[in-house]
Amino acid sequence: MVVVEGRAPIWRYGMALHHLHGSPAAAIAFYDPKLGAVVVATHSREWTVGQVVEITLPQTDATQV
């Protein structure tokens, strides 16, 4: 599964989905801080569209750009 996260306009998320859809990833999810990773596309029976997956994002150093 590929999880896309971060602040971006909706068209950017659409572009990410378009590029990732042909990837070998079993599923693509967009991260929502209130819900978790929400599956938006899948080619696997392991995942369903709309499924919310609890994940822990890696901590980033605020001084890094």
C-alpha positions in Angstrom: 0.0 0.0 0.0 1.1 3.5 -0.8 -0.1 6.3 1.5 -0.1 9.8 0.2 -0.1 12.5 2.9 0.6 16.2 3.2 -1.1 19.5 2.5 -1.9 20.0 -1.2 -4.7 21.2 -3.4 -7.2 18.6 -4.5 -5.9 18.6 -8.1 -2.4 17.5 -6.8 -4.0 14.5 -5.0 -5.8 13.6 -8.2 -2.5 13.8 -10.1 -0.8 11.5 -7.5 -3.7 9.0 -7.8 -3.4 9.0 -11.6 0.4 8.4 -11.5 0.2 5.7 -8.7 -2.8 3.8 -10.1 -0.6 1.9 -12.6 2.1 1.1 -10.0 2.6 -2.4 -8.5 1.2 -1.2 -5.2 -1.8 -3.3 -4.0 -3.6 -0.2 -2.8 -3.4 3.6 -2.7 -4.6 5.6 0.4 -4.8 9.2 1.3 -4.0 10.2 4.8 -6.5 12.2 6.8 -5.2 13.2 10.3 -8.7 12.8 11.8 -9.4 9.3 10.3 -6.1 7.6 9.3 -5.2 6.3 5.8 -8.3 6.0 3.6 -8.1 3.6 0.7 -9.1 5.3 -2.5 -8.0 2.6 -5.1 -7.1 -1.1 -4.9 -6.2 -4.1 -7.0 -6.2 -6.4 -4.1 -8.9 -8.3 -2.2 -7.0 -7.4 1.0 -8.2 -3.8 0.8 -11.5 -2.2 0.0 -12.2 1.4 -1.2 -13.2 3.5 1.8 -11.4 1.3 4.3 -9.7 3.3 7.0 -6.3 1.9 8.0 -4.7 3.1 11.3 -1.1 4.1 10.7 1.6 5.9 12.6 3.5 8.5 10.4 7.2 8.8 11.0 8.1 11.9 13.1 9.9 14.6 11.1 12.3 17.1 12.4 10.7 20.6 12.1 14.1 22.1 11.2 14.4 20.0 8.0 13.1 21.5 4.8 
